[in-house]
Amino acid sequence: MAKEKSNLGAVLTSVALGVVAGAVGGVVAGILLAPKSGKETVKDIKSKTFQIRDKAVDTAHDMRERGEHMLDNFNKNATNEAKQTFSFVEDEVAKNPFLGNKKADLIERIQNAANDIDEDDIINAR
């Protein structure tokens, strides 16, 4: 679970850093090429730097929230699919005439496994 979240975090961090680097490069080039005095240019660079930092923090926060939301949806869907699969297998075992004495034990084991599934198990299984 921690490994997958750290991978998601690394991807989001890389994307955010790429966005910030591109924005900083563009702003710095624009400011340096503008016909202003040194003091005005330094003031503009500081101002733009803070604006970009704030935007990058907001973007990183939004991306993290979206990633967590996507992961939550995946886990809910995977949990539902797993439970439906267990239900299907249970039905098929119940219909099978060749299992004889093992049928009740198999059904109990399937039900126990299905009851043990929750969203955290899906995350940990990856």
N, CA, C and O atoms as CSV, one atom per row, in Angstrom:
chain,resi,resn,atom,element,x,y,z
A,1,MET,N,N,0.829,-1.186,0.000
A,1,MET,CA,C,0.000,0.000,0.000
A,1,MET,C,C,0.871,1.245,0.000
A,1,MET,O,O,0.645,2.163,-0.788
A,2,ALA,N,N,1.857,1.282,0.872
A,2,ALA,CA,C,2.724,2.441,0.947
A,2,ALA,C,C,3.516,2.611,-0.339
A,2,ALA,O,O,3.752,3.732,-0.790
A,3,LYS,N,N,3.931,1.478,-0.935
A,3,LYS,CA,C,4.709,1.545,-2.171
A,3,LYS,C,C,3.887,2.158,-3.293
A,3,LYS,O,O,4.403,2.992,-4.037
A,4,GLU,N,N,2.609,1.768,-3.438
A,4,GLU,CA,C,1.775,2.288,-4.499
A,4,GLU,C,C,1.489,3.766,-4.278
A,4,GLU,O,O,1.497,4.549,-5.229
A,5,LYS,N,N,1.235,4.154,-3.031
A,5,LYS,CA,C,0.984,5.561,-2.751
A,5,LYS,C,C,2.240,6.382,-3.004
A,5,LYS,O,O,2.150,7.505,-3.500
A,6,SER,N,N,3.430,5.835,-2.668
A,6,SER,CA,C,4.657,6.571,-2.924
A,6,SER,C,C,4.910,6.670,-4.418
A,6,SER,O,O,5.419,7.692,-4.879
A,7,ASN,N,N,4.565,5.623,-5.207
A,7,ASN,CA,C,4.705,5.702,-6.661
A,7,ASN,C,C,3.783,6.768,-7.226
A,7,ASN,O,O,4.190,7.545,-8.089
A,8,LEU,N,N,2.553,6.813,-6.753
A,8,LEU,CA,C,1.605,7.831,-7.195
A,8,LEU,C,C,2.130,9.204,-6.813
A,8,LEU,O,O,2.057,10.145,-7.603
A,9,GLY,N,N,2.655,9.318,-5.610
A,9,GLY,CA,C,3.218,10.589,-5.158
A,9,GLY,C,C,4.405,11.010,-5.997
A,9,GLY,O,O,4.562,12.192,-6.304
A,10,ALA,N,N,5.249,10.050,-6.376
A,10,ALA,CA,C,6.426,10.364,-7.196
A,10,ALA,C,C,6.001,10.852,-8.574
A,10,ALA,O,O,6.580,11.800,-9.104
A,11,VAL,N,N,4.997,10.212,-9.152
A,11,VAL,CA,C,4.512,10.635,-10.475
A,11,VAL,C,C,3.913,12.033,-10.386
A,11,VAL,O,O,4.198,12.890,-11.222
A,12,LEU,N,N,3.095,12.256,-9.388
A,12,LEU,CA,C,2.470,13.566,-9.232
A,12,LEU,C,C,3.512,14.642,-8.962
A,12,LEU,O,O,3.400,15.758,-9.469
A,13,THR,N,N,4.522,14.314,-8.168
A,13,THR,CA,C,5.598,15.259,-7.889
A,13,THR,C,C,6.360,15.590,-9.160
A,13,THR,O,O,6.669,16.754,-9.412
A,14,SER,N,N,6.667,14.573,-9.967
A,14,SER,CA,C,7.388,14.807,-11.216
A,14,SER,C,C,6.598,15.711,-12.152
A,14,SER,O,O,7.158,16.626,-12.755
A,15,VAL,N,N,5.308,15.457,-12.272
A,15,VAL,CA,C,4.472,16.281,-13.136
A,15,VAL,C,C,4.428,17.712,-12.616
A,15,VAL,O,O,4.572,18.661,-13.387
A,16,ALA,N,N,4.231,17.868,-11.315
A,16,ALA,CA,C,4.163,19.204,-10.729
A,16,ALA,C,C,5.480,19.950,-10.928
A,16,ALA,O,O,5.476,21.139,-11.250
A,17,LEU,N,N,6.605,19.261,-10.739
A,17,LEU,CA,C,7.907,19.903,-10.932
A,17,LEU,C,C,8.116,20.306,-12.383
A,17,LEU,O,O,8.688,21.360,-12.661
A,18,GLY,N,N,7.657,19.478,-13.303
A,18,GLY,CA,C,7.763,19.827,-14.724
A,18,GLY,C,C,6.962,21.068,-15.054
A,18,GLY,O,O,7.423,21.933,-15.798
A,19,VAL,N,N,5.764,21.155,-14.503
A,19,VAL,CA,C,4.918,22.332,-14.729
A,19,VAL,C,C,5.589,23.568,-14.142
A,19,VAL,O,O,5.637,24.618,-14.783
A,20,VAL,N,N,6.102,23.442,-12.934
A,20,VAL,CA,C,6.749,24.575,-12.276
A,20,VAL,C,C,7.988,25.008,-13.047
A,20,VAL,O,O,8.197,26.201,-13.265
A,21,ALA,N,N,8.812,24.048,-13.460
A,21,ALA,CA,C,10.035,24.385,-14.195
A,21,ALA,C,C,9.716,25.122,-15.492
A,21,ALA,O,O,10.380,26.102,-15.830
A,22,GLY,N,N,8.712,24.658,-16.212
A,22,GLY,CA,C,8.320,25.332,-17.448
A,22,GLY,C,C,7.800,26.735,-17.193
A,22,GLY,O,O,8.133,27.670,-17.921
A,23,ALA,N,N,6.994,26.879,-16.171
A,23,ALA,CA,C,6.442,28.194,-15.840
A,23,ALA,C,C,7.543,29.154,-15.404
A,23,ALA,O,O,7.572,30.312,-15.821
A,24,VAL,N,N,8.443,28.662,-14.566
A,24,VAL,CA,C,9.547,29.509,-14.094
A,24,VAL,C,C,10.415,29.942,-15.264
A,24,VAL,O,O,10.774,31.114,-15.375
A,25,GLY,N,N,10.748,29.009,-16.130
A,25,GLY,CA,C,11.577,29.347,-17.291
A,25,GLY,C,C,10.938,30.416,-18.157
A,25,GLY,O,O,11.609,31.355,-18.586
A,26,GLY,N,N,9.663,30.283,-18.413
A,26,GLY,CA,C,8.952,31.262,-19.229
A,26,GLY,C,C,8.889,32.623,-18.573
A,26,GLY,O,O,9.094,33.644,-19.231
A,27,VAL,N,N,8.610,32.646,-17.292
A,27,VAL,CA,C,8.508,33.917,-16.575
A,27,VAL,C,C,9.874,34.601,-16.509
A,27,VAL,O,O,9.978,35.802,-16.760
A,28,VAL,N,N,10.909,33.852,-16.178
A,28,VAL,CA,C,12.250,34.434,-16.080
A,28,VAL,C,C,12.687,34.989,-17.432
A,28,VAL,O,O,13.217,36.098,-17.502
A,29,ALA,N,N,12.472,34.241,-18.492
A,29,ALA,CA,C,12.850,34.730,-19.827
A,29,ALA,C,C,12.079,36.005,-20.162
A,29,ALA,O,O,12.659,36.954,-20.689
A,30,GLY,N,N,10.799,36.038,-19.867
A,30,GLY,CA,C,9.990,37.227,-20.139
A,30,GLY,C,C,10.445,38.431,-19.347
A,30,GLY,O,O,10.503,39.544,-19.871
A,31,ILE,N,N,10.768,38.211,-18.088
A,31,ILE,CA,C,11.193,39.326,-17.237
A,31,ILE,C,C,12.572,39.842,-17.661
A,31,ILE,O,O,12.793,41.051,-17.725
A,32,LEU,N,N,13.493,38.926,-17.947
A,32,LEU,CA,C,14.845,39.337,-18.314
A,32,LEU,C,C,14.880,40.062,-19.657
A,32,LEU,O,O,15.751,40.900,-19.888
A,33,LEU,N,N,13.960,39.751,-20.517
A,33,LEU,CA,C,13.936,40.393,-21.825
A,33,LEU,C,C,13.122,41.687,-21.828
A,33,LEU,O,O,13.131,42.419,-22.818
A,34,ALA,N,N,12.422,41.973,-20.736
A,34,ALA,CA,C,11.617,43.193,-20.651
A,34,ALA,C,C,12.529,44.390,-20.382
A,34,ALA,O,O,13.513,44.265,-19.654
A,35,PRO,N,N,12.214,45.535,-20.958
A,35,PRO,CA,C,13.053,46.734,-20.768
A,35,PRO,C,C,12.737,47.444,-19.442
A,35,PRO,O,O,11.985,48.418,-19.412
A,36,LYS,N,N,13.328,46.936,-18.340
A,36,LYS,CA,C,13.116,47.524,-17.020
A,36,LYS,C,C,14.464,47.676,-16.326
A,36,LYS,O,O,15.471,47.114,-16.756
A,37,SER,N,N,14.459,48.453,-15.237
A,37,SER,CA,C,15.684,48.608,-14.455
A,37,SER,C,C,15.957,47.329,-13.669
A,37,SER,O,O,15.077,46.478,-13.541
A,38,GLY,N,N,17.163,47.191,-13.147
A,38,GLY,CA,C,17.551,46.014,-12.375
A,38,GLY,C,C,16.680,45.806,-11.151
A,38,GLY,O,O,16.267,44.683,-10.863
A,39,LYS,N,N,16.396,46.892,-10.421
A,39,LYS,CA,C,15.569,46.786,-9.217
A,39,LYS,C,C,14.146,46.331,-9.565
A,39,LYS,O,O,13.568,45.484,-8.885
A,40,GLU,N,N,13.606,46.900,-10.620
A,40,GLU,CA,C,12.253,46.509,-11.043
A,40,GLU,C,C,12.224,45.046,-11.480
A,40,GLU,O,O,11.274,44.318,-11.190
A,41,THR,N,N,13.266,44.631,-12.175
A,41,THR,CA,C,13.333,43.238,-12.642
A,41,THR,C,C,13.404,42.280,-11.465
A,41,THR,O,O,12.711,41.263,-11.443
A,42,VAL,N,N,14.245,42.605,-10.483
A,42,VAL,CA,C,14.368,41.749,-9.291
A,42,VAL,C,C,13.037,41.685,-8.555
A,42,VAL,O,O,12.615,40.618,-8.108
A,43,LYS,N,N,12.377,42.836,-8.434
A,43,LYS,CA,C,11.068,42.880,-7.764
A,43,LYS,C,C,10.059,42.015,-8.521
A,43,LYS,O,O,9.302,41.263,-7.906
A,44,ASP,N,N,10.045,42.117,-9.842
A,44,ASP,CA,C,9.141,41.312,-10.654
A,44,ASP,C,C,9.439,39.820,-10.513
A,44,ASP,O,O,8.522,39.005,-10.417
A,45,ILE,N,N,10.731,39.469,-10.503
A,45,ILE,CA,C,11.117,38.054,-10.361
A,45,ILE,C,C,10.631,37.504,-9.029
A,45,ILE,O,O,10.087,36.401,-8.971
A,46,LYS,N,N,10.827,38.275,-7.949
A,46,LYS,CA,C,10.362,37.824,-6.630
A,46,LYS,C,C,8.846,37.636,-6.625
A,46,LYS,O,O,8.336,36.634,-6.122
A,47,SER,N,N,8.140,38.600,-7.184
A,47,SER,CA,C,6.689,38.534,-7.207
A,47,SER,C,C,6.203,37.323,-8.006
A,47,SER,O,O,5.340,36.571,-7.553
A,48,LYS,N,N,6.763,37.151,-9.184
A,48,LYS,CA,C,6.360,36.014,-10.029
A,48,LYS,C,C,6.744,34.688,-9.382
A,48,LYS,O,O,6.009,33.708,-9.499
A,49,THR,N,N,7.886,34.648,-8.703
A,49,THR,CA,C,8.323,33.416,-8.035
A,49,THR,C,C,7.305,32.990,-6.983
A,49,THR,O,O,6.949,31.815,-6.894
A,50,PHE,N,N,6.841,33.946,-6.190
A,50,PHE,CA,C,5.844,33.615,-5.167
A,50,PHE,C,C,4.523,33.186,-5.791
A,50,PHE,O,O,3.862,32.276,-5.290
A,51,GLN,N,N,4.138,33.840,-6.881
A,51,GLN,CA,C,2.904,33.459,-7.568
A,51,GLN,C,C,3.005,32.036,-8.119
A,51,GLN,O,O,2.073,31.241,-7.998
A,52,ILE,N,N,4.143,31.734,-8.720
A,52,ILE,CA,C,4.344,30.389,-9.286
A,52,ILE,C,C,4.385,29.346,-8.182
A,52,ILE,O,O,3.808,28.267,-8.324
A,53,ARG,N,N,5.063,29.659,-7.083
A,53,ARG,CA,C,5.120,28.713,-5.960
A,53,ARG,C,C,3.714,28.407,-5.445
A,53,ARG,O,O,3.362,27.248,-5.223
A,54,ASP,N,N,2.923,29.452,-5.261
A,54,ASP,CA,C,1.554,29.253,-4.767
A,54,ASP,C,C,0.733,28.425,-5.752
A,54,ASP,O,O,-0.022,27.540,-5.349
A,55,LYS,N,N,0.882,28.715,-7.037
A,55,LYS,CA,C,0.164,27.959,-8.059
A,55,LYS,C,C,0.614,26.499,-8.063
A,55,LYS,O,O,-0.213,25.596,-8.193
A,56,ALA,N,N,1.925,26.263,-7.921
A,56,ALA,CA,C,2.450,24.893,-7.907
A,56,ALA,C,C,1.930,24.119,-6.700
A,56,ALA,O,O,1.575,22.947,-6.820
A,57,VAL,N,N,1.883,24.758,-5.555
A,57,VAL,CA,C,1.358,24.098,-4.351
A,57,VAL,C,C,-0.108,23.745,-4.548
A,57,VAL,O,O,-0.534,22.638,-4.216
A,58,ASP,N,N,-0.879,24.683,-5.087
A,58,ASP,CA,C,-2.302,24.409,-5.347
A,58,ASP,C,C,-2.478,23.273,-6.350
A,58,ASP,O,O,-3.319,22.394,-6.159
A,59,THR,N,N,-1.682,23.294,-7.420
A,59,THR,CA,C,-1.774,22.252,-8.443
A,59,THR,C,C,-1.402,20.887,-7.868
A,59,THR,O,O,-2.081,19.893,-8.127
A,60,ALA,N,N,-0.326,20.843,-7.090
A,60,ALA,CA,C,0.095,19.575,-6.481
A,60,ALA,C,C,-0.987,19.043,-5.544
A,60,ALA,O,O,-1.262,17.844,-5.516
A,61,HIS,N,N,-1.589,19.936,-4.787
A,61,HIS,CA,C,-2.662,19.528,-3.862
A,61,HIS,C,C,-3.862,18.973,-4.643
A,61,HIS,O,O,-4.422,17.937,-4.286
A,62,ASP,N,N,-4.243,19.677,-5.709
A,62,ASP,CA,C,-5.362,19.211,-6.535
A,62,ASP,C,C,-5.060,17.858,-7.174
A,62,ASP,O,O,-5.923,16.981,-7.210
A,63,MET,N,N,-3.851,17.690,-7.672
A,63,MET,CA,C,-3.477,16.426,-8.308
A,63,MET,C,C,-3.482,15.289,-7.295
A,63,MET,O,O,-3.903,14.175,-7.609
A,64,ARG,N,N,-3.023,15.561,-6.101
A,64,ARG,CA,C,-3.028,14.525,-5.062
A,64,ARG,C,C,-4.455,14.113,-4.720
A,64,ARG,O,O,-4.755,12.926,-4.596
A,65,GLU,N,N,-5.331,15.103,-4.568
A,65,GLU,CA,C,-6.739,14.794,-4.267
A,65,GLU,C,C,-7.371,13.961,-5.376
A,65,GLU,O,O,-8.094,13.002,-5.104
A,66,ARG,N,N,-7.096,14.328,-6.628
A,66,ARG,CA,C,-7.644,13.566,-7.749
A,66,ARG,C,C,-7.110,12.143,-7.764
A,66,ARG,O,O,-7.859,11.196,-8.006
A,67,GLY,N,N,-5.822,11.993,-7.507
A,67,GLY,CA,C,-5.221,10.658,-7.469
A,67,GLY,C,C,-5.815,9.806,-6.363
A,67,GLY,O,O,-6.098,8.626,-6.571
A,68,GLU,N,N,-6.005,10.392,-5.189
A,68,GLU,CA,C,-6.598,9.650,-4.075
A,68,GLU,C,C,-8.043,9.279,-4.386
A,68,GLU,O,O,-8.497,8.185,-4.052
A,69,HIS,N,N,-8.759,10.195,-5.024
A,69,HIS,CA,C,-10.147,9.916,-5.404
A,69,HIS,C,C,-10.199,8.758,-6.404
A,69,HIS,O,O,-11.039,7.866,-6.286
A,70,MET,N,N,-9.304,8.778,-7.380
A,70,MET,CA,C,-9.259,7.702,-8.376
A,70,MET,C,C,-8.919,6.372,-7.707
A,70,MET,O,O,-9.501,5.342,-8.048
A,71,LEU,N,N,-7.985,6.386,-6.763
A,71,LEU,CA,C,-7.602,5.170,-6.057
A,71,LEU,C,C,-8.766,4.640,-5.219
A,71,LEU,O,O,-9.006,3.433,-5.176
A,72,ASP,N,N,-9.483,5.540,-4.558
A,72,ASP,CA,C,-10.655,5.119,-3.774
A,72,ASP,C,C,-11.713,4.475,-4.668
A,72,ASP,O,O,-12.278,3.435,-4.328
A,73,ASN,N,N,-11.974,5.105,-5.816
A,73,ASN,CA,C,-12.959,4.534,-6.744
A,73,ASN,C,C,-12.509,3.167,-7.247
A,73,ASN,O,O,-13.313,2.241,-7.343
A,74,PHE,N,N,-11.231,3.043,-7.565
A,74,PHE,CA,C,-10.710,1.756,-8.009
A,74,PHE,C,C,-10.919,0.699,-6.934
A,74,PHE,O,O,-11.360,-0.411,-7.229
A,75,ASN,N,N,-10.606,1.037,-5.702
A,75,ASN,CA,C,-10.735,0.069,-4.609
A,75,ASN,C,C,-12.185,-0.344,-4.384
A,75,ASN,O,O,-12.469,-1.516,-4.133
A,76,LYS,N,N,-13.094,0.608,-4.472
A,76,LYS,CA,C,-14.516,0.271,-4.306
A,76,LYS,C,C,-14.973,-0.651,-5.437
A,76,LYS,O,O,-15.661,-1.644,-5.200
A,77,ASN,N,N,-14.587,-0.312,-6.660
A,77,ASN,CA,C,-14.974,-1.146,-7.799
A,77,ASN,C,C,-14.344,-2.532,-7.713
A,77,ASN,O,O,-15.007,-3.533,-7.983
A,78,ALA,N,N,-13.077,-2.593,-7.342
A,78,ALA,CA,C,-12.402,-3.887,-7.237
A,78,ALA,C,C,-13.025,-4.738,-6.132
A,78,ALA,O,O,-13.177,-5.949,-6.290
A,79,THR,N,N,-13.383,-4.109,-5.025
A,79,THR,CA,C,-14.028,-4.832,-3.929
A,79,THR,C,C,-15.368,-5.401,-4.385
A,79,THR,O,O,-15.678,-6.560,-4.110
A,80,ASN,N,N,-16.155,-4.595,-5.075
A,80,ASN,CA,C,-17.450,-5.069,-5.572
A,80,ASN,C,C,-17.273,-6.211,-6.567
A,80,ASN,O,O,-17.998,-7.204,-6.514
A,81,GLU,N,N,-16.311,-6.067,-7.471
A,81,GLU,CA,C,-16.066,-7.129,-8.457
A,81,GLU,C,C,-15.620,-8.419,-7.774
A,81,GLU,O,O,-16.057,-9.506,-8.153
A,82,ALA,N,N,-14.754,-8.303,-6.773
A,82,ALA,CA,C,-14.289,-9.494,-6.066
A,82,ALA,C,C,-15.453,-10.188,-5.355
A,82,ALA,O,O,-15.558,-11.414,-5.388
A,83,LYS,N,N,-16.308,-9.422,-4.725
A,83,LYS,CA,C,-17.455,-10.008,-4.025
A,83,LYS,C,C,-18.425,-10.666,-5.006
A,83,LYS,O,O,-18.982,-11.725,-4.717
A,84,GLN,N,N,-18.625,-10.037,-6.164
A,84,GLN,CA,C,-19.485,-10.644,-7.178
A,84,GLN,C,C,-18.874,-11.944,-7.700
A,84,GLN,O,O,-19.589,-12.909,-7.974
A,85,THR,N,N,-17.554,-11.959,-7.836
A,85,THR,CA,C,-16.878,-13.177,-8.298
A,85,THR,C,C,-17.049,-14.297,-7.277
A,85,THR,O,O,-17.337,-15.436,-7.643
A,86,PHE,N,N,-16.870,-13.973,-5.994
A,86,PHE,CA,C,-17.065,-14.987,-4.963
A,86,PHE,C,C,-18.507,-15.498,-4.971
A,86,PHE,O,O,-18.748,-16.693,-4.796
A,87,SER,N,N,-19.446,-14.602,-5.172
A,87,SER,CA,C,-20.849,-15.000,-5.218
A,87,SER,C,C,-21.107,-15.948,-6.392
A,87,SER,O,O,-21.805,-16.952,-6.250
A,88,PHE,N,N,-20.539,-15.617,-7.543
A,88,PHE,CA,C,-20.683,-16.471,-8.724
A,88,PHE,C,C,-20.080,-17.854,-8.463
A,88,PHE,O,O,-20.698,-18.872,-8.777
A,89,VAL,N,N,-18.880,-17.888,-7.892
A,89,VAL,CA,C,-18.211,-19.164,-7.623
A,89,VAL,C,C,-19.029,-19.976,-6.618
A,89,VAL,O,O,-19.185,-21.188,-6.767
A,90,GLU,N,N,-19.543,-19.301,-5.602
A,90,GLU,CA,C,-20.374,-19.984,-4.609
A,90,GLU,C,C,-21.597,-20.619,-5.267
A,90,GLU,O,O,-21.946,-21.761,-4.969
A,91,ASP,N,N,-22.240,-19.880,-6.156
A,91,ASP,CA,C,-23.413,-20.413,-6.861
A,91,ASP,C,C,-23.036,-21.625,-7.711
A,91,ASP,O,O,-23.761,-22.620,-7.743
A,92,GLU,N,N,-21.910,-21.534,-8.391
A,92,GLU,CA,C,-21.480,-22.635,-9.251
A,92,GLU,C,C,-21.119,-23.877,-8.426
A,92,GLU,O,O,-21.413,-25.003,-8.827
A,93,VAL,N,N,-20.483,-23.661,-7.277
A,93,VAL,CA,C,-20.153,-24.800,-6.398
A,93,VAL,C,C,-21.441,-25.442,-5.895
A,93,VAL,O,O,-21.555,-26.667,-5.843
A,94,ALA,N,N,-22.402,-24.614,-5.529
A,94,ALA,CA,C,-23.666,-25.141,-5.012
A,94,ALA,C,C,-24.393,-25.975,-6.061
A,94,ALA,O,O,-25.084,-26.933,-5.714
A,95,LYS,N,N,-24.249,-25.625,-7.341
A,95,LYS,CA,C,-24.926,-26.358,-8.417
A,95,LYS,C,C,-24.193,-27.632,-8.836
A,95,LYS,O,O,-24.782,-28.507,-9.469
A,96,ASN,N,N,-22.929,-27.736,-8.490
A,96,ASN,CA,C,-22.101,-28.838,-8.982
A,96,ASN,C,C,-22.445,-30.149,-8.266
A,96,ASN,O,O,-22.265,-30.249,-7.052
A,97,PRO,N,N,-22.935,-31.149,-8.998
A,97,PRO,CA,C,-23.326,-32.413,-8.365
A,97,PRO,C,C,-22.131,-33.325,-8.066
A,97,PRO,O,O,-22.291,-34.316,-7.353
A,98,PHE,N,N,-20.973,-33.025,-8.576
A,98,PHE,CA,C,-19.814,-33.910,-8.430
A,98,PHE,C,C,-18.973,-33.633,-7.187
A,98,PHE,O,O,-18.031,-34.376,-6.911
A,99,LEU,N,N,-19.286,-32.591,-6.438
A,99,LEU,CA,C,-18.472,-32.246,-5.275
A,99,LEU,C,C,-18.852,-33.035,-4.023
A,99,LEU,O,O,-18.034,-33.176,-3.113
A,100,GLY,N,N,-20.032,-33.529,-3.968
A,100,GLY,CA,C,-20.464,-34.385,-2.861
A,100,GLY,C,C,-20.242,-33.764,-1.500
A,100,GLY,O,O,-20.736,-32.674,-1.215
A,101,ASN,N,N,-19.478,-34.480,-0.641
A,101,ASN,CA,C,-19.250,-34.062,0.739
A,101,ASN,C,C,-18.435,-32.768,0.846
A,101,ASN,O,O,-18.501,-32.083,1.867
A,102,LYS,N,N,-17.684,-32.433,-0.175
A,102,LYS,CA,C,-16.820,-31.252,-0.124
A,102,LYS,C,C,-17.581,-29.956,-0.391
A,102,LYS,O,O,-17.059,-28.870,-0.139
A,103,LYS,N,N,-18.788,-30.057,-0.891
A,103,LYS,CA,C,-19.554,-28.881,-1.298
A,103,LYS,C,C,-19.762,-27.907,-0.132
A,103,LYS,O,O,-19.493,-26.714,-0.276
A,104,ALA,N,N,-20.234,-28.393,1.013
A,104,ALA,CA,C,-20.514,-27.518,2.154
A,104,ALA,C,C,-19.247,-26.827,2.639
A,104,ALA,O,O,-19.270,-25.641,2.967
A,105,ASP,N,N,-18.132,-27.574,2.686
A,105,ASP,CA,C,-16.862,-26.988,3.119
A,105,ASP,C,C,-16.395,-25.905,2.145
A,105,ASP,O,O,-15.947,-24.839,2.567
A,106,LEU,N,N,-16.498,-26.177,0.861
A,106,LEU,CA,C,-16.095,-25.191,-0.143
A,106,LEU,C,C,-16.940,-23.928,-0.063
A,106,LEU,O,O,-16.417,-22.816,-0.136
A,107,ILE,N,N,-18.243,-24.104,0.086
A,107,ILE,CA,C,-19.131,-22.936,0.184
A,107,ILE,C,C,-18.787,-22.113,1.421
A,107,ILE,O,O,-18.756,-20.885,1.355
A,108,GLU,N,N,-18.533,-22.762,2.527
A,108,GLU,CA,C,-18.165,-22.041,3.752
A,108,GLU,C,C,-16.856,-21.276,3.559
A,108,GLU,O,O,-16.744,-20.126,3.985
A,109,ARG,N,N,-15.878,-21.896,2.929
A,109,ARG,CA,C,-14.590,-21.239,2.691
A,109,ARG,C,C,-14.748,-20.044,1.743
A,109,ARG,O,O,-14.108,-19.010,1.931
A,110,ILE,N,N,-15.589,-20.189,0.739
A,110,ILE,CA,C,-15.842,-19.082,-0.200
A,110,ILE,C,C,-16.523,-17.924,0.526
A,110,ILE,O,O,-16.154,-16.765,0.338
A,111,GLN,N,N,-17.522,-18.243,1.358
A,111,GLN,CA,C,-18.232,-17.199,2.095
A,111,GLN,C,C,-17.289,-16.479,3.060
A,111,GLN,O,O,-17.345,-15.255,3.187
A,112,ASN,N,N,-16.432,-17.228,3.734
A,112,ASN,CA,C,-15.473,-16.607,4.654
A,112,ASN,C,C,-14.510,-15.687,3.906
A,112,ASN,O,O,-14.214,-14.581,4.359
A,113,ALA,N,N,-14.028,-16.155,2.764
A,113,ALA,CA,C,-13.111,-15.331,1.970
A,113,ALA,C,C,-13.816,-14.062,1.480
A,113,ALA,O,O,-13.229,-12.981,1.508
A,114,ALA,N,N,-15.052,-14.185,1.039
A,114,ALA,CA,C,-15.807,-13.024,0.562
A,114,ALA,C,C,-16.067,-12.036,1.688
A,114,ALA,O,O,-16.008,-10.825,1.475
A,115,ASN,N,N,-16.354,-12.537,2.880
A,115,ASN,CA,C,-16.613,-11.660,4.025
A,115,ASN,C,C,-15.358,-10.940,4.490
A,115,ASN,O,O,-15.445,-9.874,5.099
A,116,ASP,N,N,-14.194,-11.509,4.210
A,116,ASP,CA,C,-12.932,-10.903,4.637
A,116,ASP,C,C,-12.444,-9.790,3.702
A,116,ASP,O,O,-11.504,-9.069,4.034
A,117,ILE,N,N,-13.071,-9.654,2.558
A,117,ILE,CA,C,-12.628,-8.645,1.598
A,117,ILE,C,C,-13.120,-7.277,2.022
A,117,ILE,O,O,-14.294,-7.089,2.340
A,118,ASP,N,N,-12.205,-6.333,2.020
A,118,ASP,CA,C,-12.583,-4.926,2.141
A,118,ASP,C,C,-11.631,-4.109,1.280
A,118,ASP,O,O,-10.692,-4.653,0.699
A,119,GLU,N,N,-11.868,-2.825,1.197
A,119,GLU,CA,C,-11.100,-1.987,0.291
A,119,GLU,C,C,-9.620,-1.970,0.637
A,119,GLU,O,O,-8.784,-1.903,-0.264
A,120,ASP,N,N,-9.274,-2.029,1.919
A,120,ASP,CA,C,-7.863,-2.038,2.295
A,120,ASP,C,C,-7.150,-3.272,1.778
A,120,ASP,O,O,-5.968,-3.214,1.439
A,121,ASP,N,N,-7.873,-4.403,1.716
A,121,ASP,CA,C,-7.262,-5.618,1.181
A,121,ASP,C,C,-6.910,-5.448,-0.302
A,121,ASP,O,O,-5.888,-5.952,-0.768
A,122,ILE,N,N,-7.754,-4.744,-1.022
A,122,ILE,CA,C,-7.503,-4.536,-2.444
A,122,ILE,C,C,-6.241,-3.696,-2.618
A,122,ILE,O,O,-5.406,-4.008,-3.466
A,123,ILE,N,N,-6.094,-2.642,-1.831
A,123,ILE,CA,C,-4.904,-1.793,-1.913
A,123,ILE,C,C,-3.667,-2.621,-1.573
A,123,ILE,O,O,-2.664,-2.552,-2.283
A,124,ASN,N,N,-3.728,-3.397,-0.501
A,124,ASN,CA,C,-2.562,-4.162,-0.053
A,124,ASN,C,C,-2.177,-5.255,-1.015
A,124,ASN,O,O,-1.024,-5.685,-1.039
A,125,ALA,N,N,-3.136,-5.716,-1.818
A,125,ALA,CA,C,-2.855,-6.814,-2.747
A,125,ALA,C,C,-2.034,-6.355,-3.941
A,125,ALA,O,O,-1.409,-7.186,-4.601
A,126,ARG,N,N,-2.013,-5.072,-4.238
A,126,ARG,CA,C,-1.280,-4.580,-5.409
A,126,ARG,C,C,0.176,-4.471,-5.161
A,126,ARG,O,O,0.925,-4.071,-6.052
